[in-house]
Amino acid sequence: MQHNTPMLDNAKPATRSAYFSEEHEMLRAQIRRFVETEIKPHALAWETQGFTPRETLRKMGELGFLGIRYPAEYGGAEMNTLGSVVLAEELGRSTFSGVAITVLVHTDMASVHIFNAGSQSQKDRFMPDIVAGKKIVAVAVTEPGAGSDVKGIRTTARREGDHYVLNGTKMFITNGVHGDLYCVAAKTGVNARPSQSVSMFLVEKGTPGFRVGRALDKHGWRSSDTAELIFEDCRVPAENILGEEGQGFYSIMKNFQNERTVISAMAIGECDAALEITLDWLRDRKAFGAPLWDKQAIRARIATLAGQIEAGRQLVHHAAWMDAQGFDAVKEVSMAKAYCGELVNEVMYACVQFHGGMGFMRESAIERMSRDARVQSIGGGATEVMLEEVAKRIAR
Ligand SMILES: Cc1cc2nc3c(=O)[nH]c(=O)nc-3n(C[C@H](O)[C@H](O)[C@H](O)COP(=O)(O)OP(=O)(O)OC[C@H]3O[C@@H](n4cnc5c(N)ncnc54)[C@H](O)[C@@H]3O)c2cc1C
């Protein structure tokens, strides 16, 4: 018998996965400890207040959790995509996905725009504070009239001398109220081809003409702040453009890969936590003279879901590994996002069902988790859009 990982007689490999190193597992243990001590005891209060305190991000920054894939010169840990997956899975396991998304938007969805497209001076200026959790980042692409269809955005950026003047409204922006830095998509080329008409800009909180319209009240993810943002003749210095003018659509598509990978990984963490919570419940709860866990119909349903979760996990890990190796993983990432976004909802539905009436009560974790899961087949690429990406690629 051959093993990919060399093994001594009777020795086990260092990790239980072909994809992760011991370094990844150490990171996982550290984040899990942080979640238990610094997130879970407080997050119910954050759900009520509608945001995760920036102090929590500061602490995560101090522990190195916000710069997992960034260079050491910015305070980062120089790991690969699988490091981000570890962070997302463990935050997903917290049972508070509002906290998870607050962090993951900062680390893997917004700051990547600065890191991947920013000039050396933009990166030198902002990345150290981002990695330290001193400056919170948001990414603002979606608008009231355009979400899935990025080319349909209507916010404009008009060049005037050594400034761009932004006008438009952004919608559903995570970290929108409490952010410090915003990576904003706007149309620069009114007459250009749609794919070459979008540019990204860095807008700092406090820039005249930029304001938070309102904080949005949500079905789930209640410990994350989500906002409408308004730009009215907002003048930003021309050097605040991120990358080249007209190349924003391509940067958004590139950075979506990261975003979709971590949302998928977060969903797997949520599924794991939901199953654990439900198994505990099923062992305790008695009906018809025996624990619910003894009922064959329930055991079979849970076992089926456990298999699906494992399949989703392996798909996410494989997609992240492909990305880390430098392969084009758009098909695999899209598959993972579509699969995990639907799966997490299926898992929550069953887990609420097996909790009976208690699963419908605000006091149960599974009730919150089922609300949190709903958006995961919508945000960051709706399932239908992801399946279209897959279909295009399997037809080639
Ligand atoms: C809580 C929350 C946080 C968010 N955070 C951010 C953020 O930080 N930054 C940001 O820019 N955006 C953010 N978003 C926006 C999110 O990415 C969009 O909601 C998502 O892309 C869907 O866009 P939409 O809401 O405009 O739906 P639409 O694009 O109008 O689509 C509506 C539905 O139509 C279906 N559909 C769409 N296109 C197709 C198609 N081609 N084929 C078949 N069916 C289709 C899908 O079922 C989809 O859910 C957030 C959204 C939410 C709810």
Ligand as a Chemical Component Dictionary entry (heavy atoms), coordinates in Angstrom:
data_LIG
# 
_chem_comp.id                   LIG 
_chem_comp.type                 NON-POLYMER 
_chem_comp.pdbx_formal_charge   0 
_chem_comp.three_letter_code    LIG 
# 
loop_
_chem_comp_atom.comp_id 
_chem_comp_atom.atom_id 
_chem_comp_atom.alt_atom_id 
_chem_comp_atom.type_symbol 
_chem_comp_atom.charge 
_chem_comp_atom.model_Cartn_x 
_chem_comp_atom.model_Cartn_y 
_chem_comp_atom.model_Cartn_z 
_chem_comp_atom.pdbx_ordinal 
LIG C1  C1  C 0 -26.025 40.558 4.803   1  
LIG C2  C2  C 0 -25.409 40.906 3.508   2  
LIG C3  C3  C 0 -24.100 41.373 3.455   3  
LIG C4  C4  C 0 -23.528 41.746 2.240   4  
LIG N1  N1  N 0 -22.265 42.296 2.226   5  
LIG C5  C5  C 0 -21.812 42.847 1.069   6  
LIG C6  C6  C 0 -20.587 43.609 1.055   7  
LIG O1  O1  O 0 -19.888 43.728 2.081   8  
LIG N2  N2  N 0 -20.208 44.207 -0.107  9  
LIG C7  C7  C 0 -20.933 44.095 -1.255  10 
LIG O2  O2  O 0 -20.542 44.660 -2.272  11 
LIG N3  N3  N 0 -22.078 43.360 -1.275  12 
LIG C8  C8  C 0 -22.530 42.752 -0.152  13 
LIG N4  N4  N 0 -23.707 42.039 -0.162  14 
LIG C9  C9  C 0 -24.431 41.893 -1.413  15 
LIG C10 C10 C 0 -24.515 40.472 -1.953  16 
LIG O3  O3  O 0 -23.285 40.055 -2.469  17 
LIG C11 C11 C 0 -25.659 40.484 -2.969  18 
LIG O4  O4  O 0 -26.862 40.540 -2.221  19 
LIG C12 C12 C 0 -25.650 39.283 -3.871  20 
LIG O5  O5  O 0 -24.584 39.330 -4.764  21 
LIG C13 C13 C 0 -26.970 39.190 -4.678  22 
LIG O6  O6  O 0 -27.235 40.405 -5.297  23 
LIG P1  P1  P 0 -28.699 41.079 -5.155  24 
LIG O7  O7  O 0 -29.067 41.078 -3.735  25 
LIG O8  O8  O 0 -28.675 42.354 -5.891  26 
LIG O9  O9  O 0 -29.664 40.053 -5.894  27 
LIG P2  P2  P 0 -29.961 40.026 -7.459  28 
LIG O10 O10 O 0 -28.712 40.132 -8.234  29 
LIG O11 O11 O 0 -31.065 40.943 -7.766  30 
LIG O12 O12 O 0 -30.504 38.526 -7.592  31 
LIG C14 C14 C 0 -31.686 38.088 -6.915  32 
LIG C15 C15 C 0 -31.766 36.585 -7.040  33 
LIG O13 O13 O 0 -31.954 36.243 -8.417  34 
LIG C16 C16 C 0 -31.302 35.049 -8.726  35 
LIG N5  N5  N 0 -30.353 35.329 -9.824  36 
LIG C17 C17 C 0 -29.505 36.383 -9.959  37 
LIG N6  N6  N 0 -28.788 36.267 -11.094 38 
LIG C18 C18 C 0 -29.198 35.123 -11.699 39 
LIG C19 C19 C 0 -28.833 34.431 -12.889 40 
LIG N7  N7  N 0 -27.861 34.920 -13.698 41 
LIG N8  N8  N 0 -29.476 33.270 -13.180 42 
LIG C20 C20 C 0 -30.434 32.787 -12.366 43 
LIG N9  N9  N 0 -30.793 33.376 -11.217 44 
LIG C21 C21 C 0 -30.196 34.516 -10.886 45 
LIG C22 C22 C 0 -30.599 34.585 -7.445  46 
LIG O14 O14 O 0 -31.415 33.639 -6.801  47 
LIG C23 C23 C 0 -30.506 35.837 -6.624  48 
LIG O15 O15 O 0 -30.467 35.563 -5.221  49 
LIG C24 C24 C 0 -24.265 41.603 1.038   50 
LIG C25 C25 C 0 -25.572 41.096 1.086   51 
LIG C26 C26 C 0 -26.145 40.761 2.280   52 
LIG C27 C27 C 0 -27.565 40.276 2.281   53 
# 
loop_
_chem_comp_bond.comp_id 
_chem_comp_bond.atom_id_1 
_chem_comp_bond.atom_id_2 
_chem_comp_bond.value_order 
_chem_comp_bond.pdbx_ordinal 
LIG C1  C2  SING 1  
LIG C2  C3  SING 2  
LIG C2  C26 DOUB 3  
LIG C3  C4  DOUB 4  
LIG C4  N1  SING 5  
LIG C4  C24 SING 6  
LIG N1  C5  DOUB 7  
LIG C5  C6  SING 8  
LIG C5  C8  SING 9  
LIG C6  O1  DOUB 10 
LIG C6  N2  SING 11 
LIG N2  C7  SING 12 
LIG C7  O2  DOUB 13 
LIG C7  N3  SING 14 
LIG N3  C8  DOUB 15 
LIG C8  N4  SING 16 
LIG N4  C9  SING 17 
LIG N4  C24 SING 18 
LIG C9  C10 SING 19 
LIG C10 O3  SING 20 
LIG C10 C11 SING 21 
LIG C11 O4  SING 22 
LIG C11 C12 SING 23 
LIG C12 O5  SING 24 
LIG C12 C13 SING 25 
LIG C13 O6  SING 26 
LIG O6  P1  SING 27 
LIG P1  O7  DOUB 28 
LIG P1  O8  SING 29 
LIG P1  O9  SING 30 
LIG O9  P2  SING 31 
LIG P2  O10 DOUB 32 
LIG P2  O11 SING 33 
LIG P2  O12 SING 34 
LIG O12 C14 SING 35 
LIG C14 C15 SING 36 
LIG C15 O13 SING 37 
LIG C15 C23 SING 38 
LIG O13 C16 SING 39 
LIG C16 N5  SING 40 
LIG C16 C22 SING 41 
LIG N5  C17 SING 42 
LIG N5  C21 SING 43 
LIG C17 N6  DOUB 44 
LIG N6  C18 SING 45 
LIG C18 C19 SING 46 
LIG C18 C21 DOUB 47 
LIG C19 N7  SING 48 
LIG C19 N8  DOUB 49 
LIG N8  C20 SING 50 
LIG C20 N9  DOUB 51 
LIG N9  C21 SING 52 
LIG C22 O14 SING 53 
LIG C22 C23 SING 54 
LIG C23 O15 SING 55 
LIG C24 C25 DOUB 56 
LIG C25 C26 SING 57 
LIG C26 C27 SING 58 
# 
